[in-house]
Amino acid sequence: MRIRIEDRVLEFIRELPEKDRRVIVDHIERLSDHPNATGNIKKLHTRKPRWRMHISMKYTLIYFVDSDTVWIDKIMTIEQAHKKYGKI
């Protein structure tokens, strides 16, 4: 599977400390092999099927799968995600 990452997600990741960037990139790379079965992943009940991945209990990544591409369109801290979406 291919991975596509929104520009605002890339910008968020670039602003993080190096260790956090490495951990996030590692999780993103695993999505290309198994987008629905790696790490702390949960399917969200939205109009368009989306998935949520917690990374190191610090960050939440939101993505969807479209044919052979994983589209990463949001990333935030877990605290921000809980405030925005309620307890996911």
Secondary structure, 3 states (H helix, E strand, C coil): CEEEECHHHHHHHHCCCHHHHHHHHHHHHHHCCCCCCCCEEEEECCCCCEEEEEECCCEEEEEEEECCEEEEEEEEEHHHHHHHHCCC
